[in-house]
Amino acid sequence: MADGLETTEFAADYLRVHVETVRFWIRTRRLAAVKVGRGWRIRRGDLDRIAEHGTVEPGQVKETVTQ
């Protein structure tokens, strides 16, 4: 499991959901992300966890980190 940072577009493609779904998860703090410039970056390990379990579980992410 790699822990690189991925874009919202990559995350949507990887999880086979719409990019707006990924952004919604970030806004509602279901998915931890870091703001880099104008975009968001998500840890690959978090994407792997979602892909493995098939869902984003509310409450698993304590806080969305923004800069």
N, C-alpha and C positions, 0 to 999 in steps of 0.2 A: 504494500500500500504506500504510494508516494504521497507526500504532503506538500506538493507544489501549489501555487495559487492559479486558479483558472477563472476565465471570464464568465459572465452570465450567459453569453451565447454558447460557449463550450458546455457549460453546465446544462443548459436546456437541451442541447443535442445529445449529450451523454445520458441524460435521464429520460429522454424522449418526451419532453413536455415543451410547452411554449415558453419563450423567453420571458413573457410577462408573468407567467406562473412563478418562475425563479425570482423575479423582482418582487412579486407579492410575498413570497416566503421570506425574503429579506426584510421587507417593510414591516411584516407582522412578527418579526423576530423568531421565525421558525427555522431560519437558516442563518448561521453566522457568516458575516461577510465584512470585508475591509474596503473602504472607499479609497480608490487609487485614481487620482485625477478626476475625470468625469464618470468613471465606471466603477463597478464593484468587482471584487475578486473573492473567490470562495476556495477554501482549502479542498484539495483533491480527496483527502481522507473523509471529509464530510460527505462529499458526493458519492464516494464508494459505500459509505454507511447507508445512505438513502437508497442507492441502487440495490444493495443487498437485502434491505428490509422492505423495499417497495413503497415506503411512505415517509413523510416528514412528520415526526412526532412532536406536537407542541410541548414545550417545556424542556426539551432536551438541550436547547441552546440557552445559555444563561443571559447573554448579552451580545448585541450586535456592536461591533467595534467600528467606529467611524473616525476619520481623520480630516 
